[in-house]
Amino acid sequence: MLSVAGLAFAGAPVYIVVLGAALLILSTLHEYAYLQPRFAKAGASRVMAGGVLAAAAMSLAFSSLCYAIGRFFAWLIAG
């Protein structure tokens, strides 16, 4: 996320947010992957999907925040 803020500071376009969020989501899916058979066996796939969707929303929000912080500091220094 530091790289997202740094790229935003350097003037990178907004789609960097999507890249940062995708990387966070992939790391989250890697953590949930070994639990998937247990959730499926217990019949709780919807519960797991809810957790993954919540993590994806948080990843997008955090990536957006890092981008906004980078742009803010660029504006602050340029101002």
N, C-alpha and C positions, 0 to 999 in steps of 0.2 A: 504494500500500500504506500510505502514511502516512494516507490518508483512512480506510482500514479500521481502522487502529489508533486514529485519532481518534474514529471512530464507536463503536468498542468501548469506548473510555474514557468516552464520553458515555452508554453503556448501550444501544446498539443490539442488536437480536436477532442470533442466531447466523447467520441466513441471509445476513447481509452477507458472510460468508466465501465463500459461493457466488457472490455478485456480484463480489467481488474476483477470485476464481479465474477466473470467466468472462471478465472483462476481460483478464486476463493470457493466457488461452488464445487469445482473439481476436487479441491482438497477436502471439502466436507463429504462429498460422495465417497471418496476413498476411505474416510473414517466410518461411514455407515455401511459400506459394502459387506463387511464380515457379519453384520447383524441382520442382513436381509433374509437369509434362510430361517433364522429364528423367528422373525416377525411373520414370515409367510407360514411357518409351521403353526404358530399360535393364532393365525387368522387375523393379524393386526397390520395388514399391509397399508390400510388407510391411515393408521396412526403414524407409521413410518413416513408415508408420503407427506403428511402434514408437517412433520418435523423437518423433512428435507425442503419443503416449500418455505417454511419459516426461515430456515438457514439461508435459502436463496434470496429471500427478501432482505434479510439482514446484510447479506453480502453486497447486494446492489446498493443498499442505503449507505453502508460503510465506504464503498468505493466512490459513491457520489460525494460523500463528505470529504474524503481525501482529495478529490478533484477540486472541490470548492475551496478547501484550505489552500491548495496550491495556487489557484487563481487569485484568491484574496491576497496572499503574500506578494504575488506578482503585481497586483494593483497597488498594494501598499508601498512597495519599493519604487514603482514607476511614478507614483503620485507626487 
